[in-house]
Amino acid sequence: MATLRDARLYGGIGSILMLLFIAPYGYIIALIGLALVTVAIYTISNVAGTPSIFRNYLIFLLLSMAGVAIFIAIGATAIVEVVEILMGEGDPTAVIGRIIVSWLIFVALATIAAVFLRRSYRSISQALNVGMFSIVGLLYLIGTVALVILVGVFILIIALILQIIAFFSIPEELPKPATEIPPPPIPL
């Protein structure tokens, strides 16, 4: 059975690999990192006994993939139109319109996905008593919304760096739940 130590290792290494998306063939390295982070989230969800952690993360993944697929599909049609324009046919404004629409659809789906990621990370933060996960979830949400003006890319990179720190901050064992200490009796 996987432990929190495994989740810390998978999540930390996976997050580092995700940060290498800027390297040559970085998207392949980032996908491997994403797979490791997914395994880490699944492990945390199982160890904490909170299925909503992984369920929310899975919804985040599916919505993110849908956003990327739609962006690529509409982008491919824009490329076809660019070729038509270069051959003397086609409308340049249609290409710009398609690119803008595909970007806005991507950002909309990514924002909805980020809400689920934030829920997942907030649950991890509460279950493991690692507040950094809550901060990372919020930064992902803010960064995704800010993608509309492209500033969000920098916020997302900061969130990814903090995600590395958050995963490496995971304790060896689940924190013990705080027991309430009854107040001392009032003297009469």
N, C-alpha and C positions, 0 to 999 in steps of 0.2 A: 504494500500500500504506500502511495506517495505521501510525503510529509511536507510540512511548511518549509523545511530546509530545501527540498526539491523545488518547491514553488519559487523560493527566493532565487535559486540558481537559474531555473528556466526563465523566469521573468526578467531577471537582471541581464542575463546574456542575450535573451531575445530582444530586450529594449535597446541594448547596445547595437545589435545587428540592425534593428529598425532605423537607428540613427545613421547607419552607413548607406542610406538610400542615395546619397549624393555621389557615391563611388561608381566607377565603371561597373556596369551590370548590377548596380546597387539595388534595383527593384527585386532581383532574385534573392539577394542577401536579406533585404527587408521582409520579403515574404517568409523566409525561413525564420526570421526573428518574430514575425507575427504569429507563426505557428507555435513557437516556443512560449510566447506570452499567452496564447490561447490555452496551452497545456497548463501553464502556471495558474491561470484564472480558474480553470476546471478543478485543479488540485485544491486551491484555496476554498472554492465553493464546497467541495466534498469534505475537507477537513473541518471547515466551520459549520457544516451542516446547514448551509443556506443556499438552496438551489437557485434562488432569484439572482444570486451573484453571476452565475454562469448564464442563466437564461437572458438576463439583460445584456450581457456581453455578446451573446450569440445574436441577439436582435441587432445590436450595434454592427457586428460583422456583416450580417446579411444586408442591412440597409446601406452600408458603405460599399459593398460589392455591387449592389444594384445601381448606386449613384455613379460608380466608376464605369460600369457597363453601359449605362445610358450616355454618359459623357463621351465614351469611345465611339459608340454607335453613331451618335449625331455628329461627332467630330469627323468620322470617316465619310459621312455624306458631304460634309463641308469640304473635305479634301477633293472629293470627286468634282464638286462645283468649282474649286480653284483651278483644276485641270481644264474644265470647260471654259472658264474665263480666260485662261492662257491661250486657248485655241480660238478665242474670239467669240465664244458663246457664253451665255450665263449672265447672272446679275451679281455684281460685287456686294451689294447691300444684303442680298439673301445669305451670303456666306457669313458676313459679320453678324447678321441676325441669328443664324443657327449657332454660331459660336457663343454668343451672349446667352441665348436660351439654354444651350447645353450646360453652360457654366452655372447659370442660376438654378437649374434643376439639380445639378450636382451639389451645389452649396445647400440647397433646401434639404435634400436627402441626407447629406452629411451632418447638417444641424440636428435633424431628428435623430440620427444615429448617435450623435454626441450626447444627447439627452439620456439615452439608454446607457452609454458608457459612463456618464456621470453617476447615474443610479448605481451601476455595478461597483464603481470605485468608492462611492460613499458607503455602500454596504461593506466593502472590504475594510475601509477605514474604521468602521464601527466594530466589525468582527475581530480585527487584529490589533486595534488600538494604534494604528499608524496613520496619523492625520495627513501625511503627505499625499495619500491616495485621494483624499477629498479635494485637495488643492489641485492635483493633476487633472481630476475630472472636470473641475471648474475651468481650468485653463484650456482644456480641450474644447469645451463648449464655447468659450469666448473666442478662441482661435478659429474655430470653424465658422462662427457667425462673421468674424472679421475677414474671412476669405473673400467675401464679396469685394472688398477693396484691396485684396492681396496682402494686407498687413498681417493677416492671420497666419501666414506661413511661419513668420518669426515666433509668434506666440505658440504655435504648435511644436516648433523645435524646442522651445523652452520647456513646454509640457513634457516632451519626450525625454529631455535630460532629467527633469524632476521625477519622471516615471522610473528611470534607472535607480535613482536614489531611493524612491519609495519601495521598489522591489528588494533592494539590498538592505532595507530597514525592517523587513519582515522578521518577527521573532521566531525562535526555534519551536516554540509551542504556543498554543492558543492562550491568550491571557485569561487568567481566572476572573470570572465575573465578580464585580464588587458586591460584597454583601453589605446590607445596610446595618449599621450599628445603631441600636436603639438609644435614644437620648437618656442621659442619666435621670434618675428619679428626682422630682422636685421636693426639697425638704419642706416639711410643714411647720 
